[in-house]
Amino acid sequence: MTLLGGPHLDARHLADAHDPADLLSRRGREATSSVIRDLLDWTRRPGMASLAGGLPAAELLPVARVGEAVARVLREQGPTALQYGPTDGEVALRERVAPTPSRAADVVVTTGSQQSLDLLARVLVDPGDVVVVEGPSYLGAISAFRSAGAHLVEVPGDAEGLDPEALAAAVAGGLRPKAVYVVAEFANPTGATLTAERRRRLAELAERHRFLIVEDDPYGALRFAGAPVAPLAERTERAVRLGTASKTLAPGLRVGWALLPPWLRDPVVRAKQAVDLHTSTLDQLVVADLLADEEFTAAHLARLRSTYERRCRALVAALARLGGGRFEVTPPAGGMFAWVALHRSLGLTADELLPAALDAGVAFVPGSAFHLGAGGELRMRLCFATLGEAELAEAVARLVAAVDRVAPGR
């Protein structure tokens, strides 16, 4: 047989003529791995003290209570729990996570909040559309919007969160964002909380310039100091609020949710239909069972907050006690991360320090990984949630030893 009158080509000749990787789409070719995911191989080494991950404390995962929930759900709703379910999520869960009963219809349950980000990117972003992220920002959000072809623009943030005046100046200069992404409570990586005044100003800018605020809230329930601040989604209808069970219950359940304005709900549901049809029915009903148990939930969250507060204090104290001026840090009021700076007098960047730190048996994420371009060179994101207090002190001791090895006498 010939093809269009040309010579016979068998499978062997085709294989010789083309690299199978040529079949990849542009997105498939250009996708990059997360720095944090790459570091996980190091953190699994025996004896490694990892400050790199964003993992909740393993010993605080409610294994027994989840087991009870699974047994009850299967006993009472067995066939339903193991069957296909509605794409927008189980009503029992949507009603639990909605801010008011009337908003339950505006909730879409997703397979972790990372899927919420991916779905929003799919339905909002055409290639070249501008999406603003705080500098520095969560890597998963950067990846989701970049995969959709967004033109990402970094607006600086500080200890009070994203700077809305810097955003206003950029908009006045011609920037036209379709969306602005923020982690308003205990941001990843900085631990910063967006102040009430900055939230008011950001909501005002969204109304005036008609962009959407994507408010990601994985850590808000982990506040252990200070008073809560009203969410952005309560200040403007031009906001989406994302939630998850990963940091408060268990990441392995892979249950998140998005509170959407009505005009955005159906496009997100249609996009999710194309991706996975629906999030695991069993996992949704288990999370709904846990959240319905208000006594358990209150006690569990109180234990998380208390433990993370002690560990945060232990890390900050060890950095001061053992660091001898090598480190600078502003303690967060909640969440899981401390944003630590190497003192400028060391003449050392976090990227330069990382190989020596890994050799010394301690892992962290360099701050430069959270920026679109230059920035964060002196910074390290340290997670205080996973290790115990004594282990955190040991991790800091190893970090000090690594600094002294790379920058002796500086």
Beta strands, then each sheet from edge to edge (+ up, - down):
strand 1: 49-50
strand 2: 107-110
strand 3: 130-135
strand 4: 151-158
strand 5: 161-162
strand 6: 177-182
strand 7: 212-216
strand 8: 239-244
strand 9: 256-259
strand 10: 327-329
strand 11: 337-342
strand 12: 362-363
strand 13: 365-366
strand 14: 379-383
sheet 1: 1+ 12+
sheet 2: 2+ 9- 8+ 7+ 6+ 3+ 4+ 5-
sheet 3: 10+ 11- 14+ 13-
end
